[in-house]
Amino acid sequence: MEIKPLKHLNATVSVPGSKSYTQRALIIAALADGQSRLENALIAEDTGYVIGALQSLGSDVKTDTEDIVVSGIGGRLRNPEGEIYLGNNGTAMRLLTGVVALGQGAFTLTGSPRLRQRPIKPLLDALTCMGVDVRTKNKDGYPPVIVHAHGLRGGTITFSDIESSQYISALLICAPFAESDTVIELRGKIPSLPYVEATVDVMKAFGVNVIKQTSRRYGVKSGQRYRGSRYRIEGDCSSASYFFLAAALCKGRVRVRHINPQTLQGDIEILPIMERLGCTVIRGEDWIEVTGGELAPGEYTFDLGAMPDMVPTLAVLAAMRPGRTIITNCSHLRLKESNRLEALATELNKIGVMAEKRSDGLVIEGDAPRGAEIETYNDHRIAMSFAVLGLAIPGIEIQDENCVDKSFPGFWDELKKLYGR
């Protein structure tokens, strides 16, 4: 797909419900007592894998335009007839590995070839400490995962220097069903901690309290029950970032609706970075507006450990900015939908921008990128970030544009709105 540059940008767009909130709310609603209605839920490829898995575990899940109605099973899981297939949905693999431990009998979770390259051993070690018989099929710490379930014991679990915060979220979600109270302690480097706060937020909305004993110690009392609820999912800040990026690159104005300026989503922190680099940001009650200006020159270093999904967005912004941008604390990006650090370095070099992959990030020397055909590596965030670059410079073509269906099926329609269509 060829992207045509914009001559002028002054637009208002909408983004779908948060992917991370939708998946957490779906799983928690399925574990609840009673029926739940999830409003403004993300309807996308990843959502479909979660819904299919929950249906195989006994929950009745129906979609109704932007709402999803979930009949909870109160933590009483049905044994599926076959394997639970999760595509390349790493969040679902990790969260549902914890969930199926609540059942009785054997469960197998698997996915695409790329998902089978994404590690899960720290979560399995934690579940083993909680009395679960769990292993990977090939005994290598990577999916497929086989769980011989007979409930959770609870207890104190410590995570140290892990590559995904989803291990923490997985234990938090199933902890209310454990035989005894659960305490989770965190040590060393833990990436993407705002996603843990999102998990705690959704749990609270469905009636379960998590006690944050310190900034690195969470407690969950046994015996709590999730209650079926009407729950509205806020807009996705990751999806919004591509339209903020468009404003920055095209020196235009974009307002994104249905975004909570006080959100717990870590990706909202891309906005202070954009302000430092020359953009003006206005925050409304349920919208955010970005106006681009002259991008600030010079050298900047940004730690994106808490918002790794923003690395493609910032990398493309850095490609247009005169100066050096150093992105750090993102070694776990090699384990995403693609090896994102390697993919970004390759594609940035392809458009004439000097980019060096480091063990924990990127160094980018930006200024004057040129057009090229962009390989997306079946990674939705690579596709969307480089598509936005095509609004500012000629000659950008996106391969495999349908990969955006993983998180934002309406992306191309919203992008057309920037042309005034």
C-alpha positions as CSV (number, residue, x, y, z in Angstrom):
1,M,0.0,0.0,0.0
2,E,1.4,3.4,-1.1
3,I,1.0,6.3,1.4
4,K,0.4,9.7,-0.2
5,P,1.9,12.7,1.6
6,L,-0.4,15.3,3.1
7,K,-0.4,18.9,2.0
8,H,-2.2,20.2,5.1
9,L,-3.3,18.5,8.3
10,N,-6.2,19.6,10.5
11,A,-8.3,16.7,11.6
12,T,-10.3,14.9,14.3
13,V,-10.2,11.1,14.6
14,S,-11.3,8.4,17.0
15,V,-9.5,5.3,18.2
16,P,-10.9,2.0,19.4
17,G,-11.0,0.7,23.0
18,S,-7.7,-0.1,24.7
19,K,-6.3,-3.5,23.7
20,S,-4.8,-4.2,27.1
21,Y,-8.0,-3.2,29.0
22,T,-10.2,-5.1,26.7
23,Q,-8.3,-8.4,27.1
24,R,-8.1,-8.0,30.9
25,A,-11.8,-7.1,31.2
26,L,-12.8,-10.1,29.0
27,I,-10.9,-12.6,31.1
28,I,-12.0,-11.1,34.4
29,A,-15.6,-10.9,33.2
30,A,-15.5,-14.6,32.3
31,L,-14.2,-15.5,35.8
32,A,-17.0,-13.4,37.4
33,D,-20.3,-14.4,38.9
34,G,-23.0,-13.1,36.6
35,Q,-23.2,-11.3,33.3
36,S,-21.0,-8.4,32.2
37,R,-21.3,-5.9,29.4
38,L,-18.0,-4.4,28.1
39,E,-18.7,-1.1,26.3
40,N,-16.4,0.3,23.7
41,A,-14.4,-2.9,23.6
42,L,-11.7,-3.4,21.0
43,I,-13.0,-5.8,18.3
44,A,-9.8,-7.0,16.6
45,E,-7.8,-10.1,15.9
46,D,-6.3,-10.4,19.4
47,T,-9.7,-10.0,20.9
48,G,-11.0,-12.8,18.8
49,Y,-8.4,-15.2,20.2
50,V,-9.3,-14.3,23.7
51,I,-13.0,-14.8,23.1
52,G,-12.5,-18.1,21.4
53,A,-10.4,-19.3,24.4
54,L,-13.0,-18.2,26.9
55,Q,-15.8,-19.9,25.0
56,S,-13.8,-23.1,25.0
57,L,-13.5,-22.8,28.8
58,G,-17.3,-22.5,29.2
59,S,-18.0,-18.8,29.1
60,D,-20.8,-17.5,26.7
61,V,-19.3,-14.5,25.0
62,K,-21.3,-12.5,22.4
63,T,-20.3,-9.4,20.5
64,D,-22.8,-6.6,19.8
65,T,-21.2,-3.8,17.6
66,E,-18.7,-2.2,20.0
67,D,-20.0,-4.0,23.1
68,I,-19.2,-7.5,24.3
69,V,-21.6,-9.4,26.6
70,V,-19.9,-12.0,28.8
71,S,-21.6,-14.7,30.9
72,G,-19.3,-15.4,33.8
73,I,-18.5,-18.9,35.0
74,G,-17.5,-18.0,38.5
75,G,-14.0,-19.5,38.2
76,R,-15.4,-22.9,37.3
77,L,-13.7,-23.8,34.0
78,R,-14.8,-26.4,31.5
79,N,-12.1,-28.6,29.9
80,P,-11.8,-27.8,26.2
81,E,-12.0,-30.6,23.7
82,G,-8.7,-29.7,22.1
83,E,-5.8,-27.2,22.3
84,I,-6.4,-23.5,23.0
85,Y,-5.0,-21.6,20.0
86,L,-4.0,-18.0,20.6
87,G,-2.3,-16.9,17.4
88,N,0.4,-14.4,18.2
89,N,-1.3,-13.0,21.2
90,G,1.4,-13.0,23.9
91,T,-0.9,-11.3,26.5
92,A,-3.5,-14.0,26.1
93,M,-0.9,-16.8,26.4
94,R,0.4,-15.4,29.7
95,L,-2.9,-14.4,31.3
96,L,-4.7,-17.5,30.3
97,T,-1.9,-19.8,31.5
98,G,-2.7,-18.5,34.9
99,V,-6.4,-18.8,34.4
100,V,-6.5,-22.5,33.3
101,A,-4.5,-23.3,36.5
102,L,-7.9,-22.7,38.3
103,G,-9.5,-25.7,36.5
104,Q,-9.3,-29.4,36.9
105,G,-7.5,-31.6,34.4
106,A,-5.3,-31.0,31.4
107,F,-5.1,-27.9,29.3
108,T,-2.8,-27.1,26.4
109,L,-2.2,-23.6,25.1
110,T,-0.5,-22.9,21.9
111,G,-0.1,-20.4,19.1
112,S,1.6,-19.2,16.0
113,P,5.3,-19.9,15.2
114,R,6.2,-16.5,16.5
115,L,4.3,-17.0,19.8
116,R,6.2,-20.2,20.3
117,Q,9.4,-18.1,20.3
118,R,8.1,-15.8,23.2
119,P,9.3,-16.9,26.6
120,I,7.0,-17.9,29.5
121,K,9.3,-19.8,31.9
122,P,9.2,-17.2,34.8
123,L,5.4,-17.5,34.9
124,L,5.6,-21.3,34.9
125,D,8.1,-21.3,37.7
126,A,5.8,-19.0,39.7
127,L,2.8,-21.2,39.1
128,T,4.9,-24.3,40.1
129,C,5.6,-22.5,43.4
130,M,1.8,-22.2,43.8
131,G,1.3,-25.9,43.4
132,V,0.5,-26.1,39.7
133,D,1.8,-28.9,37.5
134,V,2.8,-27.0,34.5
135,R,5.5,-27.3,31.8
136,T,6.2,-26.4,28.2
137,K,5.6,-29.1,25.6
138,N,9.2,-29.1,24.4
139,K,10.7,-28.4,27.9
140,D,12.4,-25.3,26.6
141,G,10.5,-22.5,28.4
142,Y,8.5,-21.5,25.3
143,P,4.9,-22.4,24.3
144,P,3.0,-24.7,23.8
145,V,2.2,-24.9,27.5
146,I,0.6,-27.9,29.2
147,V,-1.1,-27.4,32.5
148,H,-2.4,-30.3,34.7
149,A,-4.6,-28.2,36.8
150,H,-6.0,-28.8,40.3
151,G,-6.2,-25.2,41.7
152,L,-3.8,-22.7,43.2
153,R,-2.2,-22.8,46.7
154,G,-1.4,-19.1,47.0
155,G,1.6,-17.9,49.0
156,T,4.5,-15.5,48.3
157,I,6.0,-15.3,44.8
158,T,9.0,-13.2,43.8
159,F,9.8,-12.0,40.3
160,S,13.3,-10.8,39.6
161,D,14.5,-9.2,36.4
162,I,11.7,-10.5,34.2
163,E,11.2,-9.6,30.6
164,S,7.4,-9.1,30.8
165,S,5.0,-7.6,33.4
166,Q,2.3,-9.9,32.1
167,Y,3.6,-12.7,34.4
168,I,2.6,-10.4,37.3
169,S,-0.8,-9.7,35.8
170,A,-1.5,-13.4,35.2
171,L,-1.0,-14.2,38.9
172,L,-2.9,-11.2,40.1
173,I,-6.0,-12.1,38.0
174,C,-6.2,-15.7,39.3
175,A,-5.1,-14.9,42.9
176,P,-8.6,-14.4,44.4
177,F,-9.3,-18.1,43.7
178,A,-6.2,-19.4,45.4
179,E,-6.5,-21.5,48.6
180,S,-4.6,-18.9,50.6
181,D,-3.6,-15.2,50.3
182,T,-1.1,-14.3,47.6
183,V,1.8,-11.9,47.8
184,I,3.8,-10.9,44.8
185,E,7.2,-9.2,45.3
186,L,9.2,-7.5,42.6
187,R,13.0,-7.2,42.4
188,G,15.4,-5.9,39.8
189,K,14.3,-4.6,36.4
190,I,10.5,-5.0,35.7
191,P,9.4,-3.6,32.3
192,S,6.0,-2.1,31.5
193,L,4.8,-1.7,35.1
194,P,1.9,0.6,34.1
195,Y,0.2,-2.5,32.6
196,V,0.2,-4.1,36.1
197,E,-1.6,-1.0,37.4
198,A,-4.1,-1.4,34.5
199,T,-4.7,-5.0,35.7
200,V,-5.3,-3.8,39.3
201,D,-7.7,-1.1,38.0
202,V,-9.8,-3.7,36.1
203,M,-9.9,-6.1,39.0
204,K,-11.1,-3.3,41.2
205,A,-13.9,-2.5,38.8
206,F,-15.1,-6.1,39.0
207,G,-15.1,-6.2,42.8
208,V,-11.6,-7.5,43.7
209,N,-9.2,-5.4,45.7
210,V,-5.4,-5.6,45.4
211,I,-3.4,-4.3,48.3
212,K,-0.4,-2.4,47.1
213,Q,1.8,-2.9,50.2
214,T,4.7,-1.0,48.7
215,S,5.5,0.1,45.1
216,R,7.0,-3.4,44.5
217,R,4.8,-5.6,46.7
218,Y,1.2,-6.6,45.9
219,G,-1.2,-8.6,48.1
220,V,-4.5,-10.3,47.1
221,K,-6.8,-11.8,49.7
222,S,-8.1,-15.3,49.0
223,G,-11.9,-15.8,48.7
224,Q,-12.8,-12.6,46.9
225,R,-15.2,-12.9,44.0
226,Y,-15.4,-11.0,40.7
227,R,-18.9,-9.5,40.1
228,G,-20.5,-9.2,36.7
229,S,-20.4,-5.5,35.8
230,R,-21.2,-2.9,33.1
231,Y,-17.7,-1.7,32.3
232,R,-16.7,1.0,29.8
233,I,-13.3,0.5,28.2
234,E,-11.3,3.7,27.6
235,G,-9.7,4.5,24.2
236,D,-6.3,3.0,23.3
237,C,-3.4,5.3,23.9
238,S,-1.1,3.2,21.7
239,S,-3.4,3.6,18.8
240,A,-3.8,7.3,19.5
241,S,0.0,7.8,19.4
242,Y,0.1,7.3,15.6
243,F,-2.2,10.3,15.1
244,F,-0.2,12.4,17.6
245,L,2.8,11.4,15.5
246,A,1.1,12.5,12.3
247,A,0.6,16.0,13.8
248,A,4.3,16.1,14.8
249,L,5.6,15.0,11.4
250,C,3.3,17.1,9.3
251,K,3.3,20.2,11.5
252,G,-0.5,20.0,11.7
253,R,-3.2,19.6,14.2
254,V,-4.9,16.3,15.2
255,R,-7.5,15.9,17.9
256,V,-8.0,12.3,19.1
257,R,-11.4,11.6,20.8
258,H,-12.3,9.1,23.5
259,I,-8.9,9.3,25.2
260,N,-8.8,9.8,29.0
261,P,-6.0,12.3,29.8
262,Q,-5.8,10.8,33.3
263,T,-5.4,7.2,32.1
264,L,-3.2,4.7,33.8
265,Q,-2.0,3.5,30.3
266,G,1.7,4.0,30.3
267,D,1.7,5.0,26.6
268,I,0.2,8.3,27.4
269,E,3.7,9.4,28.5
270,I,4.7,9.7,24.9
271,L,3.0,13.2,25.1
272,P,5.6,14.8,27.4
273,I,8.3,13.5,25.1
274,M,6.5,15.1,22.1
275,E,6.2,18.4,24.0
276,R,10.0,18.4,24.7
277,L,10.6,17.8,21.0
278,G,8.5,20.8,19.8
279,C,4.8,19.8,19.9
280,T,2.0,21.6,21.7
281,V,-0.5,19.3,23.6
282,I,-3.9,20.3,24.8
283,R,-5.8,17.9,27.1
284,G,-9.6,18.0,27.2
285,E,-12.1,16.0,29.2
286,D,-12.1,13.0,26.9
287,W,-9.8,14.1,24.1
288,I,-6.2,15.1,23.4
289,E,-5.1,17.5,20.7
290,V,-1.5,17.7,19.4
291,T,-0.2,20.4,17.1
292,G,3.2,19.9,15.5
293,G,5.9,22.6,15.3
294,E,9.6,22.7,14.4
295,L,11.2,19.6,15.8
296,A,13.8,20.3,18.4
297,P,17.4,19.6,17.2
298,G,20.2,18.1,19.2
299,E,20.7,14.9,21.3
300,Y,18.0,13.4,23.5
301,T,17.9,10.2,25.5
302,F,14.6,8.5,26.4
303,D,14.0,5.6,28.7
304,L,11.0,3.7,27.3
305,G,11.1,0.7,29.6
306,A,7.6,1.6,30.9
307,M,6.1,2.1,27.4
308,P,7.8,-0.3,25.0
309,D,5.0,-0.1,22.4
310,M,5.9,3.6,21.9
311,V,9.4,2.7,20.6
312,P,8.2,2.5,16.9
313,T,6.3,5.8,17.3
314,L,9.3,7.6,18.7
315,A,11.7,5.9,16.3
316,V,9.8,7.3,13.3
317,L,9.6,10.7,15.0
318,A,13.4,10.5,15.6
319,A,13.9,9.8,11.9
320,M,12.5,13.2,11.0
321,R,14.2,15.1,13.8
322,P,17.6,16.7,13.2
323,G,19.9,15.1,15.8
324,R,20.6,12.0,17.7
325,T,17.9,10.1,19.6
326,I,18.9,7.4,22.1
327,I,16.2,5.0,23.2
328,T,17.0,2.8,26.2
329,N,15.7,0.1,28.5
330,C,13.9,-1.8,25.9
331,S,15.7,-5.1,25.5
332,H,12.4,-7.0,25.9
333,L,11.3,-5.6,22.5
334,R,13.1,-8.5,20.8
335,L,10.3,-10.7,22.2
336,K,7.3,-8.8,20.7
337,E,5.3,-9.6,17.6
338,S,8.6,-9.2,15.8
339,N,12.2,-8.6,17.0
340,R,11.2,-4.9,17.1
341,L,14.6,-3.5,17.7
342,E,16.1,-5.3,14.8
343,A,13.1,-4.6,12.5
344,L,13.2,-0.9,13.3
345,A,16.9,-0.6,12.7
346,T,16.6,-2.4,9.4
347,E,13.7,-0.3,8.1
348,L,15.2,3.0,9.3
349,N,18.4,2.3,7.5
350,K,16.4,1.4,4.4
351,I,14.9,4.9,4.4
352,G,18.3,6.5,4.7
353,V,18.4,7.1,8.4
354,M,21.4,5.9,10.4
355,A,20.1,3.6,13.1
356,E,22.1,1.3,15.3
357,K,20.5,-1.5,17.3
358,R,21.9,-1.9,20.8
359,S,21.3,-4.6,23.4
360,D,18.6,-2.5,25.2
361,G,17.5,0.0,22.5
362,L,18.3,2.1,19.5
363,V,20.5,5.1,18.5
364,I,19.0,7.1,15.6
365,E,20.6,9.9,13.7
366,G,17.6,11.6,12.1
367,D,17.1,14.4,9.6
368,A,16.0,13.6,6.0
369,P,14.5,10.2,5.4
370,R,13.6,9.0,1.9
371,G,10.8,6.8,0.6
372,A,11.1,3.0,0.5
373,E,9.1,-0.2,0.6
374,I,8.6,-1.0,4.3
375,E,8.6,-4.6,5.5
376,T,6.3,-4.9,8.5
377,Y,7.4,-8.3,9.8
378,N,3.7,-9.0,10.5
379,D,4.0,-6.4,13.3
380,H,1.1,-4.0,13.5
381,R,3.1,-1.3,15.2
382,I,5.8,-1.2,12.6
383,A,3.1,-0.9,9.9
384,M,1.2,2.0,11.6
385,S,4.3,4.0,12.5
386,F,5.9,3.9,9.1
387,A,2.5,4.5,7.4
388,V,2.4,7.8,9.3
389,L,5.9,8.7,8.0
390,G,4.4,8.4,4.5
391,L,2.1,11.3,5.3
392,A,5.2,13.6,5.6
393,I,7.5,12.2,2.8
394,P,6.8,10.7,-0.6
395,G,7.6,7.1,-1.6
396,I,6.6,5.1,1.5
397,E,4.9,1.8,0.7
398,I,3.7,-0.6,3.4
399,Q,3.8,-4.4,2.8
400,D,1.2,-6.6,4.4
401,E,-1.0,-3.7,5.5
402,N,-3.6,-6.0,7.0
403,C,-1.4,-6.9,9.9
404,V,-2.9,-3.8,11.6
405,D,-6.0,-6.0,12.2
406,K,-4.2,-7.4,15.3
407,S,-5.0,-4.2,17.3
408,F,-6.7,-1.6,15.1
409,P,-8.7,-2.9,12.2
410,G,-10.1,0.6,11.4
411,F,-6.7,2.2,11.2
412,W,-6.7,2.8,7.4
413,D,-10.1,4.3,7.6
414,E,-9.1,6.7,10.3
415,L,-5.9,7.5,8.4
416,K,-8.0,8.6,5.4
417,K,-9.7,11.2,7.7
418,L,-6.4,13.0,7.9
419,Y,-6.8,13.8,4.1
420,G,-10.3,15.3,4.8
421,R,-12.1,12.3,3.4
